[in-house]
């Protein structure tokens, strides 16, 4: 039987997605030419938007999605920033 996520779990998921978006956009601002995104950046941004959409509809992410969220955040984290 599935249990609904607690309010603190929902808040954690929401914060992770928000942090991922912020980290990604900061990386793009600092490491790419303005207005020029590679196919990889566009695909990763679509994934971030999908996370936001899924969270908005279902109020949860699947475990695999959470892992991918963490991997993308690590990928776009700028050195020296944690």
C-alpha positions, 0 to 999 in steps of 0.5 A: 500500500502506498503512503502519501509523502509527509509535508516535510518530504514534499518540501524537500522534493520542492527544494531540490527541484528549485535548487536544481533549476537555480544551479542549472541557470547559474551554470548557463549564465556563467559558462555559456555564450548568452542565448546559445544552448547546446542540445544537451543543455536544452534536453537537461532543461526539459528534464528539469521542467518535467520534474517541476510539472510532475511535482506540480501534478502528483506532488511527488517524484519517483525514486529514479527521478530523484536520483536523476535530479541529484545527478543533474545538480552535481553536473551543473554545480559550479566549482567552489559552490556547494 
